[in-house]
Amino acid sequence: MIDLYTWTTPNGRKVSILLEELGVDYKVFPINIAHGEQHAPDFLAISPNNRIPAIVDHDNGLSLMETGAIMLYLAEKYDRFMPTDPRAKATAIEWLMWQMGGLGPMLGQVHHFVHYNPDKSDYASERYSAEAHRLYGVLDRRLEGRDYIVDDYSIVDMACWPWISRYEWQKIDLAQYPNVRAWYKRILQREAVQRGYHVPKNVGEIPAG
């Protein structure tokens, strides 16, 4: 049994989607970040950085924070959704780190300055919106001629997809990025993705792309 501490954010959905795809038993502990529950001492003991998601694996007592670490751990533990060929594995890690260091943080800034705080800073809105379009362009070029980011469906797709699912918050028209749009719709059809999106609670229709 795995305990998942999470909330309805792109980062949280990465791990709930992976757990649904794996089909393993897990128990959800909602951490309402709008109410500051991520600062509670009990959660801090599991996630020292006060961020969701985090897991506790009761098979071995291991607790983990940071989505990249969690996803790599689970993929290795269950031997799924990660290439085994050394070259392909290195490419998968490369694109996972791209999501961790670029796509997620930059789109998060778009959410802050464009969605939640419009007109607070024209400079920030323009800067991060331009970076969002650049990153969408990177992903669109990567997906040219591919169904998935590293050819086969993997944790890389699961890591990137929840951030793209908020394209409306980012003021992105997916029609500008046809390869991203086709990929987004392809993954949306997966039942495990639909289930994982609504962990820890249903928040309404998933954007259809």
C-alpha positions as CSV (number, residue, x, y, z in Angstrom):
1,M,0.0,0.0,0.0
2,I,1.2,3.5,-0.9
3,D,0.0,6.6,0.8
4,L,-0.3,9.6,-1.5
5,Y,-0.4,13.1,-0.1
6,T,-1.7,15.4,-2.8
7,W,-4.0,18.1,-4.1
8,T,-5.6,19.2,-7.4
9,T,-2.6,20.7,-9.1
10,P,-0.6,19.6,-12.1
11,N,2.2,18.3,-9.9
12,G,-0.2,16.3,-7.8
13,R,-1.8,14.8,-10.9
14,K,1.5,13.5,-12.2
15,V,1.7,11.0,-9.5
16,S,-2.0,10.1,-9.2
17,I,-2.1,9.4,-12.9
18,L,1.0,7.2,-12.6
19,L,-0.5,5.2,-9.7
20,E,-3.7,4.7,-11.7
21,E,-1.7,3.6,-14.7
22,L,0.2,1.1,-12.5
23,G,-3.0,-0.2,-11.0
24,V,-1.5,-0.5,-7.5
25,D,-3.3,0.0,-4.2
26,Y,-2.9,3.5,-2.8
27,K,-4.6,5.6,-0.2
28,V,-5.2,9.3,-0.8
29,F,-4.5,12.0,1.9
30,P,-5.8,15.4,0.6
31,I,-3.5,18.3,1.5
32,N,-5.5,21.5,0.9
33,I,-2.8,23.9,0.0
34,A,-5.3,26.8,-0.1
35,H,-5.8,26.2,3.6
36,G,-2.1,25.9,4.4
37,E,-2.2,22.2,5.2
38,Q,1.2,21.7,3.6
39,H,2.7,23.5,6.5
40,A,1.4,21.0,9.1
41,P,4.2,19.3,11.2
42,D,2.9,15.8,10.2
43,F,3.2,16.6,6.5
44,L,6.5,18.4,7.0
45,A,7.9,15.1,8.4
46,I,7.1,13.4,5.1
47,S,7.8,16.3,2.7
48,P,10.5,18.6,4.2
49,N,10.0,21.1,1.4
50,N,6.3,21.6,2.3
51,R,5.1,20.8,-1.2
52,I,2.7,18.2,-2.6
53,P,2.8,15.5,-3.7
54,A,4.6,13.1,-1.5
55,I,4.3,9.4,-0.9
56,V,5.0,6.8,1.8
57,D,5.6,3.3,0.6
58,H,4.5,0.9,3.3
59,D,6.4,-2.0,1.7
60,N,9.6,-0.5,3.0
61,G,8.7,2.6,5.0
62,L,10.2,5.0,2.4
63,S,8.8,8.5,2.2
64,L,9.5,10.6,-0.9
65,M,8.9,14.1,-2.0
66,E,9.4,15.8,-5.5
67,T,7.5,14.4,-8.4
68,G,10.6,13.5,-10.5
69,A,12.0,11.3,-7.7
70,I,8.6,9.8,-7.0
71,M,7.9,8.9,-10.6
72,L,11.4,7.4,-11.2
73,Y,11.1,5.4,-8.0
74,L,7.7,4.0,-8.9
75,A,8.6,3.3,-12.5
76,E,11.7,1.3,-11.3
77,K,9.8,-0.5,-8.5
78,Y,7.1,-1.8,-10.8
79,D,9.3,-1.9,-13.9
80,R,6.8,0.0,-16.1
81,F,6.6,3.2,-18.1
82,M,10.3,3.7,-18.4
83,P,12.5,2.5,-21.2
84,T,15.1,-0.2,-20.4
85,D,17.4,0.4,-23.3
86,P,20.2,2.6,-21.8
87,R,20.0,5.2,-24.6
88,A,16.2,5.5,-24.6
89,K,16.3,5.6,-20.8
90,A,18.8,8.5,-20.9
91,T,16.5,10.3,-23.3
92,A,13.5,9.8,-21.0
93,I,15.4,11.2,-18.0
94,E,16.5,14.1,-20.2
95,W,12.9,15.0,-21.0
96,L,11.7,14.4,-17.5
97,M,14.3,16.9,-16.3
98,W,13.1,19.3,-19.0
99,Q,9.6,19.1,-17.4
100,M,10.9,19.5,-13.9
101,G,13.3,22.4,-14.7
102,G,11.4,24.2,-17.4
103,L,7.9,23.3,-18.4
104,G,6.4,23.0,-14.9
105,P,8.1,26.0,-13.2
106,M,7.6,28.4,-16.1
107,L,4.0,27.4,-16.7
108,G,3.5,27.8,-12.9
109,Q,4.7,31.4,-13.3
110,V,2.2,31.9,-16.1
111,H,-0.6,30.7,-13.8
112,H,0.6,33.2,-11.1
113,F,1.0,36.2,-13.3
114,V,-1.6,35.6,-16.0
115,H,-4.4,33.5,-14.5
116,Y,-4.4,34.5,-10.8
117,N,-2.9,38.0,-10.9
118,P,-3.7,39.5,-14.3
119,D,-2.5,43.1,-14.9
120,K,-0.3,43.1,-11.7
121,S,2.9,43.1,-13.8
122,D,3.0,43.6,-17.5
123,Y,6.6,42.7,-17.6
124,A,6.1,39.4,-15.8
125,S,3.0,38.5,-17.9
126,E,4.9,39.1,-21.1
127,R,8.0,37.4,-20.0
128,Y,6.4,34.2,-18.8
129,S,3.8,34.1,-21.6
130,A,6.6,34.3,-24.1
131,E,8.5,31.5,-22.3
132,A,5.3,29.4,-22.3
133,H,5.0,29.7,-26.0
134,R,8.7,28.8,-26.5
135,L,8.3,25.7,-24.4
136,Y,5.1,24.6,-26.2
137,G,7.2,25.0,-29.4
138,V,9.9,22.8,-28.0
139,L,7.4,20.1,-27.2
140,D,5.6,20.5,-30.5
141,R,8.9,19.9,-32.4
142,R,9.7,17.0,-30.2
143,L,6.4,15.3,-31.0
144,E,6.7,15.7,-34.8
145,G,6.3,12.2,-36.1
146,R,5.9,10.7,-32.6
147,D,2.9,9.6,-30.6
148,Y,4.7,10.1,-27.3
149,I,7.6,12.2,-26.1
150,V,10.0,9.3,-25.9
151,D,8.3,7.1,-28.5
152,D,6.5,4.8,-26.1
153,Y,4.1,6.1,-23.4
154,S,6.0,6.8,-20.3
155,I,6.3,8.7,-17.1
156,V,7.6,11.6,-19.2
157,D,4.2,12.0,-20.8
158,M,2.5,11.7,-17.4
159,A,4.7,14.4,-16.1
160,C,4.1,16.9,-18.9
161,W,0.4,16.2,-19.7
162,P,-1.1,17.7,-16.5
163,W,0.7,21.0,-17.1
164,I,-0.6,21.1,-20.7
165,S,-4.1,20.3,-19.4
166,R,-4.1,23.9,-18.1
167,Y,-3.5,25.5,-21.5
168,E,-6.6,27.7,-20.9
169,W,-5.0,29.2,-17.8
170,Q,-1.9,29.8,-19.9
171,K,-3.9,31.6,-22.7
172,I,-2.6,29.0,-25.1
173,D,-4.5,28.0,-28.2
174,L,-3.5,24.4,-28.8
175,A,-4.4,24.8,-32.5
176,Q,-1.0,26.7,-32.7
177,Y,0.7,23.5,-31.7
178,P,-0.9,20.7,-33.6
179,N,1.5,18.0,-32.5
180,V,1.0,18.9,-28.8
181,R,-2.8,19.0,-29.4
182,A,-2.9,15.5,-31.0
183,W,-0.7,14.2,-28.2
184,Y,-2.8,15.8,-25.5
185,K,-6.0,14.3,-26.9
186,R,-4.4,10.9,-27.3
187,I,-3.5,10.8,-23.6
188,L,-6.8,12.2,-22.5
189,Q,-8.5,9.1,-24.0
190,R,-6.8,6.9,-21.4
191,E,-9.1,5.9,-18.6
192,A,-6.3,5.9,-16.0
193,V,-5.4,9.5,-16.9
194,Q,-9.1,10.5,-16.4
195,R,-9.2,8.8,-13.0
196,G,-5.9,10.3,-11.9
197,Y,-6.9,13.8,-12.9
198,H,-9.7,13.7,-10.4
199,V,-7.6,12.8,-7.4
200,P,-8.1,13.8,-4.6
201,K,-11.5,15.1,-5.8
202,N,-13.5,15.7,-8.9
203,V,-13.1,19.3,-10.1
204,G,-15.3,19.2,-13.2
205,E,-14.7,18.5,-16.9
206,I,-11.2,18.0,-18.1
207,P,-10.3,20.5,-20.8
208,A,-10.9,18.7,-24.1
209,G,-8.1,20.3,-26.1
